[in-house]
Amino acid sequence: MRIDLTQVTIGELVEGYADNSATEEGIVGYGGRLNIRPKYQREFVYDAKKRNAVMDTVWKGFPLNVMYWVKAGDDHFELLDGQQRTISICQFVWGEYLMTFDGMLTNFDGLSAEGKKRILDYPLQVYICEGTEDEQIDWFQIINIAGERLTDQEMLNAIYNGPWITQAKRRFSKTGCVAYQLGSDYMDGKPIRQAYLETVLKWISKGNIKEYMIQHRYDEDCDELWQYYQNVIRWVQMHFTEKRKEMKGVQWGEMYNKHRDDPYKESELRARVRELMKDSDLKNKSGIYWYVMDGDERHLDIRAFDNNMKREVYERQNGICAICGNHFEIEQMEADHIKPWCDGGHTVAANCQMLCRDCNRRKSGK
């Protein structure tokens, strides 16, 4: 790959700036000759603090990190690294937010002629790169985004860009996207950082996200993925009609894959979930949804006896194991529920007995 260093002023950069990302036509600048968001780029993720820090750096004349553009034909370029800084600059100059300079809150048009010139004349250091698509992607992975690293899914989107990922991002990766509108009560993370897309891909591929993306890279649509996601959410809504905050982040797709054909009555599930939500011994309330489907107590993280309870019961038993009758030091013993949790026993001192390790393991079938 050939790389040459040049300077571009902010005035040159913002000329012809247009953000048509809502219609999938992308974002351009530099007189329409710079594609600011190529297919391998992520969404704009800078918050106001980081965006403002870019313009504060410009105003003070401090150097910004170098940017990388890729030559994409005669006098046309794609932005390889620096999208967040570039959009921050363009949005301010085109009046999309206010800044405080020297104690005055203003937009770009509110600056004096000298202030405007101060910004527009600011020189950006840009490396112009020429190479094959594979070389561009390799370089993109190496440099990443300074101070705002790509998520794993953002990196996969860059590597396996094509018509399929364009359609998938439209449905799963935009702020307020249709996937968010349908399933935000059940999903964790931000669509714009690819959390929804990564989660659904993990579900449908059973953890083989990369292989699934390779297989579908050149598909013209992502209908299979979208239909699967809708099926998962509708299955959840049908089985668990009461919405709770504990539902967010449950691996619903994995549950759907395992139990979608199992017979369950919504009324029975609802009553069981209500009962378990009231149980103070359950530390992982989100695990209740898995537990009512498969009965595995490991989902629940049942509260253990604390050290004070163990000491109280140990002294009450005089250090004698409740099963074998031998004496042990407290460090050699373990606390056990006399009446198991599944039979209604609670994690209180009155329901605790101290057993030696061997007896406790035999009793528990470990």
N, C-alpha and C positions, 0 to 999 in steps of 0.2 A: 504494500500500500504506500502510495506517495502522499506526503504530508507537508504542506507549505504554510508558514505563518503570515497572516496579514492583519490589517486593522480595518474595522468597520465602525463608523460613528453611529450613535443612537439615531441620529437624524436619518441616516441611510437605512438603518434597520427597520424603523417604524413606517417608512414610506409604503403606502399601499397595504397597510395592515388590515386583515379581515379575518374574523373568526366565524367560520361557517360550520363549526363542529357539530352543531345541533342537527344539521342536515347531512352529516357524514362527508361534507366536502372539504373538511380540514381547516387548517389555519395557515395563513400565508403572510409574509412580510417582505421587506427588501425589494419593494417595487413589484411584488407578486412573483419574484424569482426564488424566494426561499420558502420551502415547505416546512413549516415549523413543527407540524405533527405528522411525520410519516407513520406508516402502519405499525412499525415496531415501537413507537413511542407510547408512553402511558398518558393518562389524563393529567390535567393540571391539578396538583395536590398541595401546593404551597398554601399555608394559612396566612392570615393578614400580617402576622408578626414577621414571617419569613419574607413575604412579598415586600413589606415596607422596608425591611433591612436591605434589600437589593437597591431600592431607590435612595435610601439614606447613604449607602456606599457610593452611589453615583454622584449624589449632591456634594459629598465631601471630597470627591476626586480620588477616592481610594480605589485600588485595582480590584476588579472582579475576577473570579477564576476564568481561565481560558475556556473558550467554547470550541466545539468541533462541528464543522459542516462537511457534508459529503457532496462532491460534484455529481450532478445528476443530468448532465447534458450541457449543451452550450449555454454558459452563463446562467444556469439554474442549479439550485442546491437543495439538499435535504438536511435538516438539523439533526445531528447525531447525538450531541450532548450539549445541554444548556437550555432545554426547553422551559424549565421553570423560571429561570432568570429572564429569558427572552420575553415570555408572556407577561411577567411582572412589569417589565419595562414598557412594553407596548400598551398594556392596559392603562397604565398611568398616563402616558402621553395622549392616548385617545380618550381620556376623561372618564375612566370606569371606576376610579376610586380617588380618595383624598389623601394627602400627605401633610405632615407637619415639617416645614423647613424653617429653621431660624425662628421657632416659636410661632409661626403662622400656619394655620390649617388652610390648605388650598388644593385645588386641582391644577392640572397643567396650564389651562387657559388663564388661571388667576395669577400666574407668575408674571413678573416683569419681563421685558424683552431680554434683559441681561440674564435673568434666571432661566428662561427658556433656552437661550443660547448655551448656557452652562451645561444643561442636560443634553441637548441635541448634538453638541460638539464632543461629548464624552467618547473616547476611543475604546472600543471593545477589541480584545485580542482574540482572533479567530484562526484556528487551524483549518485549512481547506484540505480535505482528504480525497484521494482517488483510489478506487479499487473495486474488486468484485463484490457482489452481494454478500458472499460468505465472509470475505475479509471485513466488510462493514459490520456485520453482526458480531464477528469475533472481537473487533475493536470496541464495539458497543458494550459487550460483556465485560471487557477489561476495565474500561474507564468508568462505567456505570454512571451514577449521578452523584456528584460530590455533595456530601452532607445530607442526602435524601435517597438512600439506597433503594434499589428496586426490590420489591417482594419477589419470592420465587415464581409466583404466577405471572407477574409483570415481565419477568425475564423469559419465561416460556412463551408468552404472547409475542415477544420480540423475535424470538428464534423461529417460531413456527407461524409467522404471520401469513395471511392469505385470506381468501373470501370467507372461510368458515369462522376465523377468529374475529373478523370485522362484524359479522352478524351476531356472534356470541357476545361481544362487548356491547353492542347496541342494546341487547336485552338484559345483560347481567352486570354491566360495568359503569353505568352512568348514574349520576346522582338522581334519585327519584325514578329510576328505570322500572320497567314493568315487573321485573323479578322482585324488586324491593316492594313495590305496591302490593304484590300478591303475598309475599312471605315474610315481611319484616317482623312480624310477631314471633317468628320461629327461627330466624337467622341471626347470627352474630357478625360483627365486622361491618366495614364500609364497602359498598359496591365499587366505589371509585378506586379503592386500593385492591380490587379483584377478589375480595373475600368471598362474595357470593359465587363468582365463577369458579374459583378454586374448590370451594366446598362441594358444589354440585358435580363438578368433574370428578372429584374424589369418590363421590357416591356412585355415579354411573359407571365409572371405570374400575371400581373396587380397589382404588388406590393407585392405579396405573395411569396417572394423568398424562404423562409424556407420551405413552404409547397411544392413548386415545387421540391426542392432538395430532400426532403424526398420521394416524389412520384417516382422520377427517380434515386434514389441513386444507385440501383443495375442494371440499364440498362447497356447493353454492349457498347452502343454508345450514342453520344449526337446529332444524326442526326436531330432530331426535332428542337433543339435550333439553330443549324447551318443553317438549311434551313430557319427558321424564320428570322434570322439575314440577310441572303442574300436577302430575299424578301423585308425586310425593306430598305436596302441600294439601291437595284435596283429601288424600288418605288420612293425613294428620287431622284435618278439620272434621272429618267424618267420625274419627275414633275419639278425639279429645275436644269436645265442643266448648269447654270452659278455658278461656285464655288466661294464662298466668305468666309472670315474668320469668319463672323457672323454665319455661318452654324454649327461651332463646338459647341457641347454641347446642341443643340436643342434636345428636347425629341422626336426624330423622330419615335421611336416605338409607343409612345402614339398617335402621329398624324396618323401613319399608321393604328393602331387599330381602330381609329374613322373614318377615311376618305378614306380608301383604295378602297372602292366601289363607292365613289362619283365621278361624271363626272367633270373633269377639263381639260382645254386645256393648254398645256405647254406654248404656245406662249402668252396666256393671263396672266398666272401666272408670266412669265418672265418680261413682260411689267409692271405689277403692282408692282413687287418687285423692279425693277429699279426705278420707280417713287417714291416709298416710301423711298428707301435708300437715296434719295436726300433731304428728308424732315428733316430739322434741329430741328423740334419740337419733333421728336421721339427719346427718350433717349435709348430705348431698341430696337436696330436694329435687334437682333436675333428674337424678337417677331413678326417681319414682316411676317415670314414664317407661323406662326400660324394664324396671322390676315387675310392673303389672303385666308386661308382655311375656317375660320369660322366667320370672320367679327367682332370678339370681340376686342374692343379697349383696353381692360385691358391688352392685351399682349404687348402693345406698350409703356407704361409709357410716355404718352404725357406730354411734358414740361409744367409746371405750371407757372402762373404769379409770378414773384419774388416780394419781398417786395417793391422795388423801384417803380415798375409798379403800384402796388396796391395803394401806397401813392399818386402817380401822378394822377391816375384816381379818387381816393377819393376826393382829393382837387378840381379837375375839376368839380366834381358833388356836391361839398360843403357838402359832407356827406349825400346826399339824395339818397335813394334807387331808382334805375332806374325803378322799377316796381310799388311799392306801394306808393312812394313819401314821405315816412317818413324819419326823420333824425335819424342816428345811429352813434355811435362811430365806428372807423375803426375796432376795435377788434370784433364788432358785425356783421361785413359784410364779404362777400366772393367775390372773383373775378370770373367773368363768361365770356366766349367767346360770343361776340355778334353774330358773324357768327361761327357756330360750326366747329371744326377741320374737321369733315367728309365732310363738304360742302366747304372746302378750306380755312377756317379761320385759321389765324396764332396767335401764342402767342406773340402779340405785344401790346403796350399800346393803339394804335388806335382801336384795336379789343376787348378791355376790358371794361366791365361795372361792377360797384360794386353793389351788391344786398344784402339785409338783408338775414339772414340765412333761414328764412321761405320762402321767395320768391325764393331763389336759389334752395331750395329743391323741391318746387312745380314745378318750371320750368324744373328741371332735372328729375322729376318723381321719386325722391329718397324716 
